Amino acid sequence: MIMSVRARAARVLSGVTEGRSLADILPPVLDAMAEARQRALLQELVYGTLRWYYRLDALLGQLLRKSLKQKDDDLRCLLLTGLYQLDQLAMPQRVAVNETVEAVRDLGKSWAGGLVNAVLRNFQRHSPALLANLADNPQAYYAHPAWMIRRLQEHWPHDWAGILAANNARPPFCLRVNRQQMTRAEYLELLDEQSLAATALPHTTQGILLEYPVPVALLPGFAAGSVSVQDGGAQLAAVLLQLAPGQRVLDACAAPGGKTAHILESEPRLRGLTAIDIDAQRLQRVAGNLSRAGLRTELVRGDAAEPSSWWDGEHYDRILLDAPCSATGVIRRHPDIKLLRKADDIDGLALQQGRLLQALWPLLAPGGMLLYCTCSVLAEENTRQIEHFLAAMPDAREVTVAAAWGRVCRHGRQLLPGDDNMDGFYFACLRKLD
């Protein structure tokens, strides 16, 4: 028996609530589905339900007389998808309710058909009152975990509401043109010929913003590496590195390889680029992304915090440290972060980032530059991290990031989610004294 789209969505969502990453769970489920329309619906239900999870869960709590048992978490997630269809998609009641009720059989829980029907129809009848009750519950009202709301209010007292709203928005579809194959203007002409509306992305040299997302197979030249999907904020890293011919570059924590490819596209006359990552599977993704663009470089599986196991002893002129972080700046692309990331994670991540900085600094040549970046908006991982590092390293000096984008911090520069259609990124440039 073929499982319905809604039942599949419930199973995927239940996996996320158990602590598994959407990036690990969803791809094999999508690969098993033949119809493009069904794959699109599955993604919509999964991403949308996660995006509004805390709002939907609070609504469900008002509609259920008693909580469901843990063994029925897939049923709870099915109910959340049903509420998402009615609350956010405004899907016709006949379709949303009937199809969600039918999905209980695929979960092996036919006994729950009446419950699902009653919950969804009661939401339709009483939605104004149910929604009004969310106003006094910040977690439900803003659809974010309470700890994250408090942290953003502390760090960004004038911007926190805008950050939350941007996190709940659908992400823009951004591209990076491979300058070794064509100019941005030339690629915009190709898109126009395909009736794909697009504009140049501000603050980037090769970035393009598509008006509507499309499957990558429909992008001209994608298979040949003429263009890649990459957020505009991520495209700033290669520019900030100030690349030049003859430099030796290290891309630490390189996966999935978007910035690696951009470095090679930006300056093909480097003396060498070493891309390392601790995860072998993720390193394969780097290799795949480079191969599609016709690029090659040295790929090393290794721990950036333990250079003695892989470094050849020759210094680098440039180091890009795209540090592991809370990813609180890219929630609109990865809404499962709302469920997976916990308040206690931040201190551990900050320690890891500090270790990486300390370990990689000796690999930088005198006069060289290290670019530290994260996709976080939290000060512990960003400006405070750099403050601590500068205090500990007498041969380190900060290079001011002078730009028309983002916000000036005590150290470095911060993009917030939604700024000029870009994700949330932090950048700090550190120069080693001669």
GUMAR-488817 format. One record per residue (C-alpha): residue in three letters; residue number from 1; z, y, x; chain. Coordinates in nm, 4 decimals, padded with zeros to 6 digits. Layout:
BEGIN
     r     k         up      north       east   c
   ALA   NUM          Z          Y          X   A
...
This chain:
BEGIN
     r     k         up      north       east   c
   MET     1    00.0000    00.0000    00.0000   A
   ILE     2   -00.0940    00.3447    00.1270   A
   MET     3    00.2047    00.5795    00.1321   A
   SER     4    00.1611    00.9115   -00.0468   A
   VAL     5    00.1492    01.2386    00.1454   A
   ARG     6    00.4787    01.3547   -00.0050   A
   ALA     7    00.6575    01.0339    00.0874   A
   ARG     8    00.5259    01.0611    00.4437   A
   ALA     9    00.6476    01.4195    00.4577   A
   ALA    10    00.9932    01.3111    00.3415   A
   ARG    11    01.0111    01.0448    00.6137   A
   VAL    12    00.9078    01.2940    00.8840   A
   LEU    13    01.1608    01.5506    00.7634   A
   SER    14    01.4359    01.2914    00.7554   A
   GLY    15    01.3597    01.2121    01.1183   A
   VAL    16    01.4053    01.5775    01.2100   A
   THR    17    01.7395    01.5957    01.0269   A
   GLU    18    01.8459    01.2985    01.2406   A
   GLY    19    01.7762    01.5035    01.5538   A
   ARG    20    01.4219    01.4029    01.6472   A
   SER    21    01.1611    01.6592    01.7499   A
   LEU    22    00.8736    01.7291    01.5141   A
   ALA    23    00.6394    01.7183    01.8141   A
   ASP    24    00.7384    01.3535    01.8641   A
   ILE    25    00.7383    01.2409    01.4998   A
   LEU    26    00.4461    01.4151    01.3335   A
   PRO    27    00.1401    01.3407    01.5551   A
   PRO    28    00.1365    00.9609    01.5045   A
   VAL    29    00.1776    01.0078    01.1291   A
   LEU    30   -00.1163    01.2489    01.1210   A
   ASP    31   -00.3270    01.0158    01.3369   A
   ALA    32   -00.2805    00.7383    01.0791   A
   MET    33   -00.4293    00.9536    00.8020   A
   ALA    34   -00.8069    00.9548    00.7588   A
   GLU    35   -00.8586    01.2436    00.5173   A
   ALA    36   -00.8454    01.5973    00.6547   A
   ARG    37   -00.7193    01.7350    00.3230   A
   GLN    38   -00.4231    01.4970    00.3231   A
   ARG    39   -00.3396    01.5801    00.6851   A
   ALA    40   -00.3455    01.9499    00.6006   A
   LEU    41   -00.1153    01.8965    00.3014   A
   LEU    42    00.1261    01.6898    00.5100   A
   GLN    43    00.1502    01.9623    00.7721   A
   GLU    44    00.1993    02.2271    00.5064   A
   LEU    45    00.4822    02.0352    00.3412   A
   VAL    46    00.6570    01.9509    00.6679   A
   TYR    47    00.6297    02.2879    00.8394   A
   GLY    48    00.6970    02.4834    00.5225   A
   THR    49    01.0007    02.2815    00.4228   A
   LEU    50    01.1474    02.3162    00.7724   A
   ARG    51    01.0729    02.6883    00.7752   A
   TRP    52    01.2712    02.7373    00.4528   A
   TYR    53    01.5109    02.4461    00.5007   A
   TYR    54    01.8395    02.6345    00.4667   A
   ARG    55    01.7215    02.8169    00.1549   A
   LEU    56    01.5910    02.4968   -00.0056   A
   ASP    57    01.9010    02.2989    00.0871   A
   ALA    58    02.1233    02.5621   -00.0755   A
   LEU    59    01.9109    02.5487   -00.3905   A
   LEU    60    01.9312    02.1711   -00.3972   A
   GLY    61    02.3085    02.1893   -00.3600   A
   GLN    62    02.3223    02.3877   -00.6835   A
   LEU    63    02.0981    02.1411   -00.8647   A
   LEU    64    02.2678    01.8142   -00.7667   A
   ARG    65    02.5906    01.7138   -00.9381   A
   LYS    66    02.6965    01.5219   -00.6269   A
   SER    67    02.5578    01.4837   -00.2786   A
   LEU    68    02.3237    01.1977   -00.2011   A
   LYS    69    02.4365    00.9230    00.0356   A
   GLN    70    02.3243    00.9337    00.3969   A
   LYS    71    02.1026    00.6282    00.3421   A
   ASP    72    01.9105    00.8343    00.0879   A
   ASP    73    01.8345    01.1237    00.3208   A
   ASP    74    01.4619    01.0578    00.2806   A
   LEU    75    01.5078    01.1110   -00.0935   A
   ARG    76    01.6949    01.4363   -00.0266   A
   CYS    77    01.4079    01.5496    00.1955   A
   LEU    78    01.1591    01.4565   -00.0767   A
   LEU    79    01.3509    01.6810   -00.3161   A
   LEU    80    01.3361    01.9619   -00.0608   A
   THR    81    00.9570    01.9275   -00.0393   A
   GLY    82    00.9420    01.9422   -00.4184   A
   LEU    83    01.1430    02.2639   -00.4221   A
   TYR    84    00.9236    02.4057   -00.1469   A
   GLN    85    00.6125    02.3418   -00.3541   A
   LEU    86    00.7615    02.5278   -00.6502   A
   ASP    87    00.9531    02.8024   -00.4704   A
   GLN    88    00.7167    02.9014   -00.1880   A
   LEU    89    00.3755    02.7537   -00.2647   A
   ALA    90    00.3891    02.8334   -00.6371   A
   MET    91    00.2090    02.5046   -00.6904   A
   PRO    92    00.1385    02.4163   -01.0551   A
   GLN    93    00.4425    02.2420   -01.2016   A
   ARG    94    00.2369    01.9506   -01.3256   A
   VAL    95    00.1139    01.8730   -00.9738   A
   ALA    96    00.4318    01.9497   -00.7795   A
   VAL    97    00.6704    01.7669   -01.0129   A
   ASN    98    00.4552    01.4690   -01.1056   A
   GLU    99    00.3351    01.3942   -00.7524   A
   THR   100    00.6849    01.4283   -00.6082   A
   VAL   101    00.8273    01.1972   -00.8755   A
   GLU   102    00.5550    00.9422   -00.7991   A
   ALA   103    00.6463    00.9498   -00.4295   A
   VAL   104    00.9887    00.7906   -00.4905   A
   ARG   105    00.8198    00.4533   -00.5326   A
   ASP   106    00.6725    00.4764   -00.1819   A
   LEU   107    01.0235    00.5346   -00.0514   A
   GLY   108    01.1378    00.2177   -00.2297   A
   LYS   109    01.3617    00.4189   -00.4621   A
   SER   110    01.2021    00.3989   -00.8055   A
   TRP   111    01.5497    00.4367   -00.9558   A
   ALA   112    01.5438    00.8025   -00.8486   A
   GLY   113    01.2361    00.9076   -01.0448   A
   GLY   114    01.4409    01.0533   -01.3286   A
   LEU   115    01.6668    01.2384   -01.0846   A
   VAL   116    01.3738    01.3991   -00.9036   A
   ASN   117    01.2107    01.4975   -01.2309   A
   ALA   118    01.5322    01.6530   -01.3631   A
   VAL   119    01.6095    01.8466   -01.0422   A
   LEU   120    01.2635    02.0006   -01.0149   A
   ARG   121    01.2359    02.0881   -01.3838   A
   ASN   122    01.5836    02.2432   -01.3808   A
   PHE   123    01.4784    02.4583   -01.0883   A
   GLN   124    01.1820    02.5806   -01.2895   A
   ARG   125    01.4024    02.6627   -01.5880   A
   HIS   126    01.6833    02.8344   -01.3980   A
   SER   127    01.5197    02.9643   -01.0793   A
   PRO   128    01.6120    03.3350   -01.1266   A
   ALA   129    01.9843    03.2569   -01.1489   A
   LEU   130    01.9695    02.9956   -00.8731   A
   LEU   131    01.7908    03.2327   -00.6371   A
   ALA   132    02.0291    03.5176   -00.7199   A
   ASN   133    02.3170    03.2994   -00.6038   A
   LEU   134    02.1705    03.2913   -00.2517   A
   ALA   135    02.2285    03.6631   -00.1935   A
   ASP   136    02.5877    03.6083   -00.0787   A
   ASN   137    02.4950    03.3196    00.1522   A
   PRO   138    02.3305    03.4587    00.4699   A
   GLN   139    02.2279    03.1147    00.5932   A
   ALA   140    02.0389    03.0469    00.2698   A
   TYR   141    01.9169    03.4024    00.2176   A
   TYR   142    01.7626    03.4325    00.5655   A
   ALA   143    01.6771    03.0608    00.5978   A
   HIS   144    01.8413    03.0305    00.9409   A
   PRO   145    02.1552    02.8570    01.0676   A
   ALA   146    02.4597    03.0815    01.0489   A
   TRP   147    02.5320    03.0678    01.4223   A
   MET   148    02.1808    03.1921    01.5028   A
   ILE   149    02.2052    03.4807    01.2579   A
   ARG   150    02.5337    03.5916    01.4140   A
   ARG   151    02.3939    03.5651    01.7666   A
   LEU   152    02.0861    03.7706    01.6786   A
   GLN   153    02.2997    04.0352    01.5082   A
   GLU   154    02.5052    04.0614    01.8280   A
   HIS   155    02.2114    04.0772    02.0679   A
   TRP   156    01.9665    04.2750    01.8543   A
   PRO   157    02.1734    04.4915    01.6151   A
   HIS   158    01.8718    04.6999    01.5122   A
   ASP   159    01.6095    04.4225    01.5135   A
   TRP   160    01.7807    04.1042    01.3934   A
   ALA   161    01.6501    04.1206    01.0354   A
   GLY   162    01.2960    04.1707    01.1615   A
   ILE   163    01.3312    03.8735    01.3973   A
   LEU   164    01.4463    03.6507    01.1116   A
   ALA   165    01.1593    03.7664    00.8910   A
   ALA   166    00.9070    03.7044    01.1702   A
   ASN   167    01.0505    03.3564    01.2274   A
   ASN   168    00.9881    03.2750    00.8610   A
   ALA   169    00.6280    03.3974    00.8697   A
   ARG   170    00.3255    03.1823    00.9400   A
   PRO   171    00.2230    03.2173    01.3054   A
   PRO   172   -00.1048    03.3866    01.3984   A
   PHE   173   -00.3855    03.1776    01.5427   A
   CYS   174   -00.4513    03.3104    01.8927   A
   LEU   175   -00.7040    03.2068    02.1544   A
   ARG   176   -00.7538    03.2622    02.5278   A
   VAL   177   -01.1121    03.2849    02.6514   A
   ASN   178   -01.1868    03.1132    02.9830   A
   ARG   179   -01.3091    03.4049    03.1945   A
   GLN   180   -01.4819    03.1619    03.4310   A
   GLN   181   -01.7232    03.0737    03.1507   A
   MET   182   -01.7657    03.3948    02.9507   A
   THR   183   -01.6152    03.7295    02.8623   A
   ARG   184   -01.3995    03.7958    02.5613   A
   ALA   185   -01.6758    04.0117    02.4118   A
   GLU   186   -01.9256    03.7277    02.4473   A
   TYR   187   -01.6916    03.4842    02.2767   A
   LEU   188   -01.6251    03.7272    01.9928   A
   GLU   189   -02.0017    03.7300    01.9357   A
   LEU   190   -02.0031    03.3496    01.9160   A
   LEU   191   -01.7256    03.3588    01.6583   A
   ASP   192   -01.9155    03.6182    01.4577   A
   GLU   193   -02.2219    03.3927    01.4580   A
   GLN   194   -02.0032    03.1187    01.3102   A
   SER   195   -01.8655    03.3617    01.0485   A
   LEU   196   -01.5176    03.3319    01.1992   A
   ALA   197   -01.3492    03.6710    01.1680   A
   ALA   198   -01.1610    03.7678    01.4847   A
   THR   199   -01.0441    04.0651    01.6894   A
   ALA   200   -00.9361    04.1256    02.0480   A
   LEU   201   -00.5630    04.0693    02.0943   A
   PRO   202   -00.3875    04.3834    02.2252   A
   HIS   203   -00.2180    04.3806    02.5691   A
   THR   204   -00.4182    04.0766    02.6834   A
   THR   205   -00.7367    04.0570    02.8899   A
   GLN   206   -00.8782    03.7404    02.7316   A
   GLY   207   -00.6843    03.7037    02.4067   A
   ILE   208   -00.8378    03.6801    02.0595   A
   LEU   209   -00.6720    03.6797    01.7180   A
   LEU   210   -00.8472    03.4785    01.4469   A
   GLU   211   -00.8074    03.6049    01.0934   A
   TYR   212   -00.7557    03.2499    00.9671   A
   PRO   213   -00.6638    02.9293    01.1533   A
   VAL   214   -00.9306    02.6625    01.1851   A
   PRO   215   -00.9435    02.3114    01.3350   A
   VAL   216   -01.0135    02.3420    01.7070   A
   ALA   217   -01.3264    02.1290    01.6628   A
   LEU   218   -01.4813    02.4252    01.4786   A
   LEU   219   -01.4225    02.6649    01.7694   A
   PRO   220   -01.7418    02.7254    01.9699   A
   GLY   221   -01.7150    02.5741    02.3158   A
   PHE   222   -01.3642    02.4342    02.2698   A
   ALA   223   -01.4573    02.0860    02.3932   A
   ALA   224   -01.6210    02.2426    02.6996   A
   GLY   225   -01.3128    02.4464    02.7841   A
   SER   226   -01.4595    02.7860    02.6938   A
   VAL   227   -01.1499    02.8693    02.4929   A
   SER   228   -00.7926    02.7466    02.4492   A
   VAL   229   -00.5283    02.7988    02.1836   A
   GLN   230   -00.2498    03.0104    02.3329   A
   ASP   231   -00.0193    03.2784    02.1966   A
   GLY   232   -00.0755    03.6296    02.3265   A
   GLY   233    00.2765    03.6527    02.4688   A
   ALA   234    00.2206    03.3442    02.6808   A
   GLN   235   -00.0989    03.5003    02.8152   A
   LEU   236    00.0974    03.7827    02.9790   A
   ALA   237    00.2431    03.5553    03.2483   A
   ALA   238   -00.0731    03.5173    03.4559   A
   VAL   239   -00.1234    03.8952    03.4604   A
   LEU   240    00.2362    03.9657    03.5656   A
   LEU   241    00.2031    03.7268    03.8613   A
   GLN   242   -00.0391    03.9722    04.0281   A
   LEU   243   -00.2573    03.6922    04.1580   A
   ALA   244   -00.4897    03.7420    04.4553   A
   PRO   245   -00.7259    03.5274    04.6648   A
   GLY   246   -00.5587    03.3131    04.9278   A
   GLN   247   -00.2206    03.2901    04.7591   A
   ARG   248   -00.0262    02.9662    04.7300   A
   VAL   249    00.1256    02.9363    04.3820   A
   LEU   250    00.3896    02.7123    04.2261   A
   ASP   251    00.3985    02.6575    03.8500   A
   ALA   252    00.7405    02.5055    03.7859   A
   CYS   253    00.8089    02.3322    03.4520   A
   ALA   254    00.4338    02.3488    03.3916   A
   ALA   255    00.3854    02.1393    03.0762   A
   PRO   256    00.1945    02.1587    02.8511   A
   GLY   257   -00.0294    02.3450    03.0954   A
   GLY   258   -00.1521    02.6533    02.9119   A
   LYS   259   -00.0179    02.8925    03.1742   A
   THR   260   -00.1376    02.6591    03.4527   A
   ALA   261   -00.4916    02.6751    03.3218   A
   HIS   262   -00.4719    03.0510    03.2745   A
   ILE   263   -00.3633    03.0993    03.6373   A
   LEU   264   -00.6610    02.8954    03.7608   A
   GLU   265   -00.9010    03.0757    03.5293   A
   SER   266   -00.7661    03.4146    03.6362   A
   GLU   267   -00.7923    03.3573    04.0121   A
   PRO   268   -01.0122    03.0644    04.1202   A
   ARG   269   -00.9809    03.1584    04.4908   A
   LEU   270   -00.6152    03.0635    04.5307   A
   ARG   271   -00.5271    02.8688    04.8430   A
   GLY   272   -00.3544    02.6223    04.6159   A
   LEU   273   -00.1620    02.5766    04.2932   A
   THR   274    00.1081    02.3133    04.2527   A
   ALA   275    00.2076    02.2326    03.8945   A
   ILE   276    00.5235    02.0276    03.8540   A
   ASP   277    00.7056    01.8839    03.5572   A
   ILE   278    00.9882    01.6347    03.5280   A
   ASP   279    00.8318    01.4483    03.2341   A
   ALA   280    00.5407    01.2142    03.3133   A
   GLN   281    00.4039    01.2205    02.9585   A
   ARG   282    00.4109    01.5984    02.9459   A
   LEU   283    00.2409    01.6103    03.2857   A
   GLN   284   -00.0418    01.4049    03.1345   A
   ARG   285   -00.0866    01.6812    02.8789   A
   VAL   286   -00.1248    01.9287    03.1651   A
   ALA   287   -00.3931    01.7061    03.3171   A
   GLY   288   -00.5723    01.6816    02.9824   A
   ASN   289   -00.5727    02.0554    02.9244   A
   LEU   290   -00.7033    02.1217    03.2745   A
   SER   291   -00.9693    01.8535    03.2472   A
   ARG   292   -01.1097    01.9980    02.9246   A
   ALA   293   -01.1525    02.3335    03.0979   A
   GLY   294   -01.3084    02.1750    03.4063   A
   LEU   295   -01.0105    02.2721    03.6219   A
   ARG   296   -00.8290    02.0754    03.8899   A
   THR   297   -00.5083    02.1305    04.0825   A
   GLU   298   -00.2172    01.9432    04.2371   A
   LEU   299    00.0045    01.7864    03.9705   A
   VAL   300    00.3471    01.6624    04.0780   A
   ARG   301    00.6054    01.4758    03.8767   A
   GLY   302    00.9382    01.6096    03.9924   A
   ASP   303    01.2546    01.7972    03.9070   A
   ALA   304    01.2159    02.1667    03.9812   A
   ALA   305    01.5916    02.1814    04.0391   A
   GLU   306    01.5590    01.9252    04.3217   A
   PRO   307    01.2744    02.0510    04.5457   A
   SER   308    01.3769    01.8237    04.8353   A
   SER   309    01.2152    01.5336    04.6496   A
   TRP   310    00.8685    01.6913    04.6284   A
   TRP   311    00.8349    02.0148    04.8307   A
   ASP   312    00.6238    01.9937    05.1478   A
   GLY   313    00.8128    02.2757    05.3214   A
   GLU   314    00.5355    02.5378    05.3006   A
   HIS   315    00.6363    02.8537    05.1179   A
   TYR   316    00.4716    02.9873    04.8041   A
   ASP   317    00.3478    03.3435    04.7576   A
   ARG   318    00.4027    03.3262    04.3832   A
   ILE   319    00.6334    03.1116    04.1701   A
   LEU   320    00.6183    03.0932    03.7926   A
   LEU   321    00.9420    02.9631    03.6447   A
   ASP   322    00.8799    02.9084    03.2751   A
   ALA   323    01.2355    02.7903    03.2252   A
   PRO   324    01.3564    02.5407    02.9639   A
   CYS   325    01.5268    02.7457    02.6946   A
   SER   326    01.6445    02.7643    02.3344   A
   ALA   327    01.2902    02.8493    02.2183   A
   THR   328    01.4382    03.1014    01.9758   A
   GLY   329    01.1307    03.3206    02.0250   A
   VAL   330    00.8817    03.0627    01.8935   A
   ILE   331    01.0556    02.9399    01.5786   A
   ARG   332    00.7646    03.0432    01.3588   A
   ARG   333    00.5522    02.7858    01.5466   A
   HIS   334    00.8283    02.5270    01.5763   A
   PRO   335    01.0543    02.5589    01.2685   A
   ASP   336    01.2369    02.2364    01.3546   A
   ILE   337    01.4205    02.4455    01.6173   A
   LYS   338    01.6327    02.5798    01.3318   A
   LEU   339    01.7737    02.2308    01.2769   A
   LEU   340    01.7636    02.0901    01.6291   A
   ARG   341    01.9098    02.3768    01.8290   A
   LYS   342    02.2890    02.4143    01.8183   A
   ALA   343    02.5132    02.7016    01.9259   A
   ASP   344    02.6714    02.4839    02.1957   A
   ASP   345    02.3299    02.4284    02.3569   A
   ILE   346    02.2971    02.7839    02.4861   A
   ASP   347    02.5610    02.7682    02.7611   A
   GLY   348    02.4129    02.4426    02.8924   A
   LEU   349    02.0635    02.5877    02.8964   A
   ALA   350    02.1871    02.8975    03.0800   A
   LEU   351    02.3450    02.6768    03.3474   A
   GLN   352    02.0201    02.4831    03.3851   A
   GLN   353    01.8196    02.8045    03.4173   A
   GLY   354    02.0583    02.9324    03.6833   A
   ARG   355    02.0233    02.6083    03.8809   A
   LEU   356    01.6447    02.6315    03.8659   A
   LEU   357    01.6445    02.9886    03.9946   A
   GLN   358    01.8806    02.9012    04.2789   A
   ALA   359    01.6797    02.5911    04.3733   A
   LEU   360    01.3356    02.7540    04.3701   A
   TRP   361    01.4202    03.0813    04.5451   A
   PRO   362    01.4174    02.9262    04.8977   A
   LEU   363    01.0599    02.8068    04.8328   A
   LEU   364    00.9353    03.1654    04.7953   A
   ALA   365    00.7815    03.3324    05.0991   A
   PRO   366    00.9240    03.6664    05.2191   A
   GLY   367    00.7436    03.9390    05.0279   A
   GLY   368    00.6534    03.6879    04.7574   A
   MET   369    00.7304    03.7185    04.3869   A
   LEU   370    00.8958    03.4880    04.1346   A
   LEU   371    00.8207    03.5443    03.7662   A
   TYR   372    01.1014    03.4204    03.5438   A
   CYS   373    01.0105    03.3774    03.1791   A
   THR   374    01.1443    03.2115    02.8663   A
   CYS   375    01.0436    03.1898    02.5024   A
   SER   376    01.3979    03.2893    02.4074   A
   VAL   377    01.5373    03.6100    02.2574   A
   LEU   378    01.8973    03.5456    02.3629   A
   ALA   379    02.0540    03.7565    02.6382   A
   GLU   380    02.2388    03.4648    02.8018   A
   GLU   381    01.9057    03.3088    02.8916   A
   ASN   382    01.7296    03.6296    02.9805   A
   THR   383    01.8675    03.9604    03.1065   A
   ARG   384    02.2159    03.8206    03.1805   A
   GLN   385    02.0579    03.5336    03.3716   A
   ILE   386    01.8727    03.7778    03.5949   A
   GLU   387    02.1807    03.9979    03.6345   A
   HIS   388    02.3802    03.7020    03.7670   A
   PHE   389    02.0987    03.5948    03.9987   A
   LEU   390    02.0526    03.9398    04.1520   A
   ALA   391    02.4248    03.9641    04.2162   A
   ALA   392    02.4180    03.6314    04.3999   A
   MET   393    02.0977    03.6843    04.6031   A
   PRO   394    02.1046    03.9773    04.8486   A
   ASP   395    01.7369    03.9242    04.9406   A
   ALA   396    01.6188    03.9534    04.5785   A
   ARG   397    01.4954    04.2751    04.4195   A
   GLU   398    01.3742    04.3254    04.0662   A
   VAL   399    01.0212    04.4562    04.0156   A
   THR   400    01.0022    04.6698    03.7028   A
   VAL   401    00.7700    04.5293    03.4383   A
   ALA   402    00.5819    04.8437    03.3374   A
   ALA   403    00.3948    04.7689    03.0166   A
   ALA   404    00.3030    04.9034    02.6747   A
   TRP   405    00.4360    04.5933    02.5016   A
   GLY   406    00.7880    04.4765    02.4274   A
   ARG   407    01.1259    04.6332    02.4902   A
   VAL   408    01.2884    04.7388    02.8150   A
   CYS   409    01.6069    04.5421    02.8880   A
   ARG   410    01.8772    04.6013    03.1466   A
   HIS   411    01.6739    04.3555    03.3511   A
   GLY   412    01.3222    04.2470    03.2587   A
   ARG   413    01.1244    04.3056    02.9426   A
   GLN   414    01.1471    04.1352    02.6024   A
   LEU   415    00.8885    04.0641    02.3357   A
   LEU   416    01.0384    03.9920    01.9958   A
   PRO   417    00.8683    03.7565    01.7502   A
   GLY   418    00.5936    03.9405    01.5670   A
   ASP   419    00.5538    04.2253    01.8176   A
   ASP   420    00.1786    04.2956    01.8206   A
   ASN   421    00.1167    03.9506    01.6694   A
   MET   422    00.2841    03.7795    01.9660   A
   ASP   423    00.5700    03.5311    01.9923   A
   GLY   424    00.9082    03.6105    02.1428   A
   PHE   425    00.8968    03.6008    02.5241   A
   TYR   426    01.1090    03.7381    02.8074   A
   PHE   427    00.9763    03.8266    03.1548   A
   ALA   428    01.1462    03.9357    03.4774   A
   CYS   429    00.9758    03.9797    03.8160   A
   LEU   430    01.1780    03.9167    04.1322   A
   ARG   431    01.0556    04.0087    04.4811   A
   LYS   432    01.1932    03.8493    04.7973   A
   LEU   433    01.2632    04.0966    05.0752   A
   ASP   434    01.0685    04.0566    05.4012   A
